[in-house]
Amino acid sequence: MWLQLCENLLRARQWRRCFCLVQMALLAACDGRQSALDPAGTGAESIVVLFWWMCGGAALIWVAVMGIAVYSTQAHPEAHGIRSARWLIFGGGILFPIVVLTALLVYGLMLMQPLRSTADIALRVDVSGEQWWWRVRYHTDTGEAVELANEIRLPVGQRVAFNLTSPDVIHSFWIPSLGGKVDMIPGRSNQLVLEPTRTGTFRGVCAEFCGTSHALMAFSVVVMEPAAFDAWLAGQAKPAPEPQSALQRQGQRAFLSNGCGACHRVRGTEADGTVGPDLTHVGSRLSLAAGTLPADIEAFQRWIGHTGQIKPDVRMPTFGMLPNDQLTAMAHYLKGLE
């Protein structure tokens, strides 16, 4: 008897420990720069409200169904009449869920129109999802487009319209902290409107499996004060800075002589490729290779020499055959493009 009691207590403690661990995991997932439950935009705020209403609706339906089951089998286990049984099944199992789910559907549809409205748009950004990186193009007031890659910066408190496309396969553009996701489908253009409500750095991802390196296709989203954003965009519109050191000048020569300019563009130099990302100000970005590596000199060198190992099936060729001094010089040159 005592042995059985001890086993029951131990089992109860294990269950409590497991329950606590599950709670901690759920609470940890509600925070962070990629959490849909930690909103930093009007779209994400609406989605969070809808999420909790849906949780409440699901709980109501569960309570109703379980209540009927308990009533039928435990509270009154005797045989029920056909009429009362029909009312239990129809009312609790069909009518009540239909009413709750219809109310949730109507509420969700009512949220869509304000989120899709293009009124009062302050900024337009074209984003193209490609295997496996993001081409980003800003439209300025002067009519000139500013192109960069794998990083988006937005002004806080302003509505931004994204024009989403893809030249290869279906991708899905998603910044969980700012709003919902929209597919990027070859041959068509979709639109998403976001309005950040607080500054900070957030993480965006591709939410549609798009190939081997799908999991290595992220991007940084920096929400800034409007004045800081305007200054940043003006800086991005400028050509690349000149190399400041002998090592950077050596790296620029190696970059051009090894054909990197055939795929990449560095405004202000002979490199004018359009196949790969624009590298004009790549040194100022927060990450490298679509969120795969930090944007430091060592990572630049690793990426140039081992692209296929770092990101499987990437279209950029590996330049590991180059002498180490050239790889080092190119890494210093690219990091200096700020």
N, C-alpha and C positions, 0 to 999 in steps of 0.2 A: 504493500500500500504506500509506504513512504517513498519507495523507489519510483513508483508510478507518479506520485505527486511531484517529486523533484524533476522528473522528465517533463511533466506538463508545464512546470514553471520555466524550465530551460527553454522549452519550445515557445512559450509566450514571449520570453525575452528576445529570442531570435526574431520572432515576427515583429515585435516592436522596433528592433534594430533595423530590420529591412524596411519597415514603414518609414522610419526616420530618414534612411538613406534615399528612398524614393522621393520624399518630400524635399530634401536638400537638392536632389538633382533637378526636380521640377522648378524650384525657386531659382536655382542657378541659371536655368535656361530662360528665365524671364528678364534677364538683364544682359547688358553688353552691347557692343557696336553692331551686332547682327541679330538683334532680337526684335521680333515683330510685336512683342508685348512691352517694349520700352520705347514708345513712339516719340519721334522727333519731327513729325510732319503731320499736316492735317489729314492726309490720306491714311496714314498709319493709325492716327487717333480714332478715325471712324471705323477702321477694321477692328481695332481692339474692342470698341464698344459693341460692334456686331458679334465679335467672338464671345464676349461674356453673355450677351443675350441668347446666343445659340447654346451656350453651356447651360444657361438657365432653362431654356426650352427642352433640351435633352434631359435635364434632371427631372422636369415636370412629367415628361412622358414616361421616364423610367419609374418614377414614383407611382404613377397611375397604373402602369402595367403590373408592377410588383405588388401594388396594393390589391388589385383584382386577384392576382395569383394567391396571395396570402388569405384574402377573404374567402376564396373558393375552396382552398385546400386545408386551411387551418382554423380560421374563425368559425366558418360554417361548413364543415366537411360533408354534411348530408347532401343528398341528391337535390339538385336545383331544377326548377321547372324550366321548360323550353323557353318560355317568354322571358324569364329573368336571366337565363343564360345568354339569350340573344342580346338582351340589353347590355349585359356586362361586356360581351365581345364587341358589339357594335359601338356602344358608347365609349368604353375605355380603350378598346384596341384599335378602333377605326376613326370614329368621329373626333375624339379628343386629340389624337396625333395630327389629324388633318387640320384642325383649327389652329393648333400651335405652329405647325410647319408653314401653313399659309401666312400666318401673321409674320413669321420670321422672313419669309420670302418677300412679302410686300415691303417690310422694313428695309431689307437689303437692297431691293430695287430702288427705293427712295433715296438711298445713300449714293447711288451711282451717278446721278445727274450732276450734282455739284462737283464731284470729283473729276468728271469728264469735261466740264465746261472750260472753254478756251478764252473766257472773258478775263480781262486784266492780266494778260500774259506779259511778263517783264523780260523774259529771256527764252530763246529757242535754241535747242541743242540737238544735233543729229548724232545718233549713236548706231554704229554698225557692229553687230556681233559676228566675229569671224573665228575660225578654228586656229588658235584658242586664245583670242585677245579681243580688245574692244577699241574700235576706232571712234574717236570723239571729235566732233567739229562744232565750234561755237560760231554763231552769226553775230557780228558786231554791228554797231550803228552805222559804221562807215561802209558796210556792205562786204567787207573782207572777212573771209572765214579763217578762224584760227583752229588748227588741227593739233591734237595731241592723242595720247593713247593710255588706256588702263587707269585713268584717273579723272574724276569729275569734281569740279568745285562749283558751289552754288551760293548765291546770296540768301541770307536768312530773311524770312518774312516776305519773300517774293515768289510769285507763281512762275514755274518753269515748265515749258512744253517740250517733251522729248519726242523726236521723230525716230522711230525704231525700225531698222531694216537688217537684212542679212544676205550676203552674197553666196552662201554655201549650203548650210543646213539650218534646221529650226533651233534657235536659241531662245532663252527666256530672260528678260531683263528684270532684276529684282533687287531693290534696296529695302530690306525688311523694316528698318527703322523709319523710313520715310513714306512708304506706301505699298501698294500691291504690285503684282508682277504682270507683265504683258509679254506675249510671245513675239519673237522676231522671225518672220516667215519669208523665205526667199520669194521674190516676185511681188511683194506687197509692202506697204508702209503702214505701221500701226502707231498710235499716239498715246502718250501717257503724260498726265499733268501732275506735278508734285509741288508742294509748298512747304519747305522746311520751317520749323518753328523754333529751333534752337541750334546754336553753333556746336561744332564738334566734328570728330572724324568717325565715319561709319563704313561698313563693309557691304559692297554689292556683290552679287554672284549671278551665275547663269543657273537657272532653275529648271532647265530642260536638258536631258542627256544629249550631248552633241558629238560624242566621239571619245577617243582614247584619253585625252587630257581634259575632259570636261571638269573634273574636280580641281584642275589647276587654272581655272578661268575666273578669277575674282578681280575686283577693282576697288579702289579707295574713293570715298566720297567725303569731301571736306566742305562743311557748311561754314561760311564766313560772314562777317559783318559786310554790308553792301560796299562801304568805302574800301575795305581791304580786298574785296572781290574785284572791284573795278581796277585797282592797282595791279592785282595779280593778272587779270586778263590783258591789261595794257602791256605788261611785261612779257606775256606769252606771245603777243603779236610781234614782238621785236625779233630780228634775226639772231642767230646763235652768237654767243660771245666769242671773241678771238681767244685762242689758246694763250695761257699766261706763262707757262713754263716750257723749258726745252723738252721735257718728257711729254707734255700735252701736245706740243707741235709734232713730235715724233709719232705720237698716237694718231694725230689727224692724218699724217701722211700714210701710216699703215692702214687706217680706215678707208681712205680713198683708193690706195693702190691695190687693196685686196678685194675690191668690188663691192664693198658694203653699200656704197652710194647707189647701186643699181636697184636695191630694194628699199632703202631707207632715205628719208629726206632730212637734211639739216639746212634749214634756210640760212642763206648767206654764204653757202659753200657750193661746190660742184655736185654734191650729193643731192639728187632730186628724184629718188625712187618713190614709188607709190604702192608697192606691193606690201611692204611691212610697215610697222609703226613709224610715225614722225618722231625723230630724235632731237629736234631743235633744242628743247629744254629738258631732256631726259634726266639730267643730273639733279633736277629739283623735285623729281617725283618721289613719292613715298615708298614705292616698291618697284620691282623689276619683273618682267615676264608675267604680267597679269597677276600680280600678288603672290608669285611663287617665291621670290627672293627679296631681301632688303636691298635698297638702292645704295650700296656702298661699293668701294673699289674692288674688294675681294669678290663680291657677288657678280660684278660686271665681268671680271676675268673668268670666273667659273662658267658664267652663262655663254660667253663667246667660245670657250674651249670645249664645253660639254653640253651643248643644247639638247641633244637627243637623249642624254641620260637624265637630265633634269626634267624635261617635259617630253614624254614619249610621242613620237610621230609629228613633232613640231616641224613646220615647213622651213624654218631657218636652218641652213646647213651648219655643221659643226666645223669650227676652225682650230681644232686641237693640233693640227699639223704645223701651225705657226710657231716660231720660236717664242719662248717664254717672255723674252724682253719685249717683243711686239705685243703680246697679249697684255702685258702689264701697262705698256704705253697707251694702248687703246682704251683700257679700263680707266686710266687717269684722264684721258681726253673726254670720254663720255661722261664721267662724273663731273667734269668741269663745265659741261653744258647746262648751266643753271639759269 
